[in-house]
């Protein structure tokens, strides 16, 4: 029940920001959400005794999201160089140099980069961003409730014991159905078959993202990335699938 109530409070807020907020406010909201996710990611890294560069990581992620165009590859090369130099400062363990720099870079790209692509999708058309969100929401709900009701065959018991093939297939089917329903309703001129395939691709990417974050949590020895959202865990727990779905959608939509 708490899980449902939290979703009922968040969905209207997301709708208002997506369709009615000015562009600058969308960028600010996206940045705040990404920084909260990155904070939880760095918390997990510290449980592995790494020392992520939080301030630099937060700043780099904010630049990625708020920049008017996606940064040049030189941005990432410069970021890596800065982090490597900082890892040599007194008081930091040289034994953790490689792991700490790598964790910081991974967090910036994995979270900041994906949210930056979400903002690019919003710039194409807010309906496209909501499409990705809707497919993810429907797929997540289907996997959760169908898996609990009739799930018998484990999907990846080593990574996430509660995920089942029944839930996975229900997620893919209902996520694709939601894609067709939504794109037949909004003026984006997409055929039903194209909508179903795009929805399936976004759903599969989202489910992979969910599994990846489960693996990260298991490696850090935590059940949830945080506790900010009652019934859902942390912000990163709620966005894990989207962090893979956004890049997958962007790769297709940017070429249409």
C-alpha positions as CSV (number, residue, x, y, z in Angstrom):
1,X,0.0,0.0,0.0
2,X,2.8,2.4,0.9
3,X,4.4,1.6,-2.5
4,X,1.2,2.6,-4.3
5,X,0.6,5.7,-2.3
6,X,4.2,6.9,-3.0
7,X,3.6,6.4,-6.7
8,X,0.3,8.2,-6.6
9,X,2.0,11.2,-5.1
10,X,4.9,11.2,-7.5
11,X,3.2,10.6,-10.8
12,X,1.2,13.9,-10.9
13,X,4.3,15.8,-10.0
14,X,6.2,14.2,-12.8
15,X,3.4,15.0,-15.3
16,X,3.3,18.7,-14.2
17,X,7.0,19.1,-14.6
18,X,7.2,17.2,-17.9
19,X,4.4,19.0,-19.7
20,X,4.0,22.4,-18.0
21,X,7.3,23.5,-16.4
22,X,9.6,25.9,-18.3
23,X,12.8,24.4,-19.7
24,X,15.1,25.9,-17.1
25,X,13.0,24.3,-14.3
26,X,13.0,20.9,-16.1
27,X,16.8,21.1,-16.1
28,X,17.0,22.0,-12.4
29,X,14.6,19.1,-11.5
30,X,16.6,16.7,-13.6
31,X,19.8,17.8,-12.0
32,X,18.5,17.5,-8.4
33,X,17.2,14.0,-9.1
34,X,20.5,12.9,-10.7
35,X,22.5,14.3,-7.7
36,X,20.3,12.4,-5.3
37,X,20.9,9.2,-7.3
38,X,24.6,9.9,-7.4
39,X,24.7,10.5,-3.7
40,X,23.3,7.0,-3.2
41,X,25.7,5.5,-5.7
42,X,28.6,7.1,-3.9
43,X,27.3,5.8,-0.6
44,X,27.4,2.3,-2.0
45,X,30.9,2.8,-3.4
46,X,32.0,3.9,0.1
47,X,30.6,0.6,1.6
48,X,33.2,-1.0,-0.7
49,X,35.9,1.1,1.0
50,X,36.3,3.3,-2.0
51,X,36.7,7.1,-1.8
52,X,34.7,8.7,-4.6
53,X,35.3,12.4,-5.3
54,X,31.8,13.6,-4.4
55,X,32.1,17.3,-5.1
56,X,33.8,16.8,-8.5
57,X,31.3,14.1,-9.4
58,X,28.3,16.2,-8.5
59,X,29.7,19.1,-10.5
60,X,30.5,17.1,-13.6
61,X,27.0,15.5,-13.5
62,X,25.4,18.9,-13.2
63,X,27.4,20.2,-16.2
64,X,26.3,17.1,-18.3
65,X,22.7,17.7,-17.6
66,X,22.5,21.5,-17.7
67,X,24.8,22.0,-20.8
68,X,22.8,23.1,-23.8
69,X,24.5,20.4,-26.0
70,X,26.0,17.1,-24.9
71,X,29.6,17.7,-23.9
72,X,32.5,16.9,-26.3
73,X,34.5,13.8,-25.5
74,X,37.3,16.1,-24.3
75,X,35.0,16.8,-21.3
76,X,35.3,13.2,-20.1
77,X,39.1,13.0,-20.8
78,X,39.6,16.2,-18.8
79,X,37.4,14.9,-16.0
80,X,39.4,11.7,-15.8
81,X,42.7,13.6,-15.8
82,X,41.4,15.9,-12.9
83,X,40.3,12.9,-10.9
84,X,43.6,11.1,-11.4
85,X,45.6,14.2,-10.2
86,X,43.3,14.6,-7.2
87,X,43.8,10.9,-6.3
88,X,47.4,11.7,-5.5
89,X,46.7,14.4,-2.9
90,X,48.0,13.8,0.7
91,X,45.6,11.9,2.9
92,X,44.1,9.7,0.3
93,X,45.0,6.0,0.0
94,X,47.0,5.2,-3.1
95,X,45.7,1.6,-2.8
96,X,42.2,2.9,-3.6
97,X,43.3,5.4,-6.4
98,X,42.1,3.3,-9.4
99,X,38.9,2.1,-7.7
100,X,37.9,5.6,-6.4
101,X,38.6,7.4,-9.7
102,X,36.7,4.6,-11.6
103,X,33.7,4.7,-9.3
104,X,33.5,8.5,-9.7
105,X,33.7,8.4,-13.5
106,X,31.2,5.5,-13.6
107,X,28.7,7.4,-11.4
108,X,28.9,10.5,-13.6
109,X,28.4,8.7,-16.8
110,X,25.9,6.1,-15.6
111,X,23.7,8.5,-13.8
112,X,24.6,12.0,-15.0
113,X,24.9,11.0,-18.6
114,X,21.7,9.1,-18.7
115,X,19.7,11.9,-17.1
116,X,21.3,14.3,-19.6
117,X,19.9,12.1,-22.4
118,X,16.5,12.2,-20.7
119,X,16.6,16.0,-21.0
120,X,17.6,15.7,-24.7
121,X,14.5,13.4,-25.2
122,X,12.4,16.0,-23.4
123,X,13.7,18.6,-25.8
124,X,12.6,16.5,-28.8
125,X,9.1,16.3,-27.4
126,X,7.8,16.0,-23.8
127,X,5.5,13.2,-25.1
128,X,8.6,11.1,-25.9
129,X,9.9,11.5,-22.4
130,X,6.6,10.6,-20.9
131,X,6.4,7.6,-23.3
132,X,9.7,6.2,-21.8
133,X,8.5,6.8,-18.3
134,X,5.1,5.2,-18.9
135,X,6.6,2.1,-20.5
136,X,9.0,1.8,-17.5
137,X,6.3,2.3,-14.9
138,X,3.9,-0.2,-16.5
139,X,6.6,-2.7,-17.0
140,X,7.9,-2.4,-13.4
141,X,4.4,-2.8,-12.0
142,X,3.6,-5.8,-14.2
143,X,6.9,-7.5,-13.2
144,X,6.3,-6.8,-9.5
145,X,2.6,-7.9,-9.3
146,X,2.6,-10.7,-11.8
147,X,5.9,-12.0,-10.4
148,X,4.4,-12.1,-6.9
149,X,1.2,-13.7,-8.0
150,X,2.3,-16.4,-10.4
151,X,6.1,-16.2,-10.6
152,X,7.7,-19.6,-10.3
153,X,10.8,-19.6,-12.5
154,X,13.7,-17.4,-11.2
155,X,15.2,-15.0,-13.8
156,X,18.6,-14.3,-12.1
157,X,18.5,-15.8,-8.6
158,X,22.2,-14.9,-8.0
159,X,21.5,-11.2,-8.7
160,X,17.9,-10.7,-7.7
161,X,16.1,-13.7,-6.2
162,X,12.6,-12.2,-6.4
163,X,12.7,-11.6,-10.2
164,X,10.9,-14.3,-12.3
165,X,10.5,-15.1,-16.0
166,X,6.8,-14.8,-15.6
167,X,7.2,-11.2,-14.3
168,X,9.7,-10.4,-17.0
169,X,7.5,-11.5,-19.8
170,X,4.5,-9.7,-18.3
171,X,6.6,-6.6,-18.1
172,X,7.6,-6.8,-21.8
173,X,4.1,-7.5,-23.0
174,X,2.3,-4.9,-21.0
175,X,5.0,-2.4,-21.5
176,X,4.7,-2.8,-25.3
177,X,0.9,-2.6,-25.0
178,X,1.2,0.7,-23.1
179,X,3.6,2.0,-25.8
180,X,1.0,1.2,-28.5
181,X,-1.8,2.7,-26.5
182,X,0.0,5.9,-25.7
183,X,1.5,6.5,-29.1
184,X,-1.9,6.0,-30.8
185,X,-3.3,8.7,-28.5
186,X,-0.7,11.4,-28.9
187,X,0.2,13.3,-32.2
188,X,3.6,11.7,-32.8
189,X,2.7,9.9,-36.1
190,X,4.0,6.4,-35.1
191,X,2.6,3.2,-36.5
192,X,1.4,0.5,-34.1
193,X,4.1,-2.0,-35.0
194,X,6.8,0.7,-34.6
195,X,5.3,1.7,-31.3
196,X,5.3,-1.9,-30.1
197,X,8.9,-2.5,-31.1
198,X,10.1,0.7,-29.6
199,X,8.2,0.0,-26.4
200,X,9.7,-3.5,-26.3
201,X,13.2,-2.1,-26.8
202,X,12.7,0.5,-24.0
203,X,11.2,-2.2,-21.7
204,X,14.1,-4.7,-22.2
205,X,16.7,-2.0,-21.7
206,X,14.8,-0.9,-18.5
207,X,14.7,-4.5,-17.2
208,X,18.5,-4.8,-17.8
209,X,19.0,-1.6,-15.9
210,X,17.0,-3.0,-13.0
211,X,19.2,-6.1,-12.9
212,X,22.4,-4.1,-13.1
213,X,21.5,-2.0,-10.2
214,X,20.5,-5.1,-8.2
215,X,24.0,-6.4,-8.9
216,X,25.5,-3.2,-7.7
217,X,23.5,-3.3,-4.5
218,X,24.4,-6.9,-3.9
219,X,28.1,-6.1,-4.4
220,X,27.8,-3.3,-1.8
221,X,25.9,-5.5,0.6
222,X,22.7,-3.4,0.7
223,X,19.1,-4.2,0.1
224,X,18.1,-0.7,-1.1
225,X,20.2,2.2,-2.4
226,X,18.5,4.5,0.1
227,X,15.3,5.1,2.0
228,X,14.0,8.4,0.6
229,X,10.9,6.9,-1.1
230,X,8.7,4.8,1.2
231,X,8.0,1.4,-0.3
232,X,10.5,1.9,-3.1
233,X,13.8,2.4,-1.3
234,X,16.0,5.1,-2.7
235,X,15.8,7.4,-5.7
236,X,18.3,5.2,-7.5
237,X,16.1,2.2,-6.9
238,X,13.2,4.0,-8.6
239,X,15.3,5.2,-11.6
240,X,17.5,2.2,-12.1
241,X,15.6,0.9,-15.2
242,X,15.3,4.4,-16.7
243,X,19.1,4.8,-16.6
244,X,19.3,2.2,-19.3
245,X,16.0,3.0,-21.0
246,X,16.9,6.7,-21.6
247,X,20.0,5.9,-23.7
248,X,18.2,3.1,-25.6
249,X,15.3,5.5,-26.5
250,X,17.6,8.3,-27.3
251,X,19.6,6.2,-29.8
252,X,16.4,5.6,-31.7
253,X,14.6,8.8,-31.3
254,X,17.6,11.1,-32.2
255,X,17.7,9.4,-35.6
256,X,14.0,9.6,-36.4
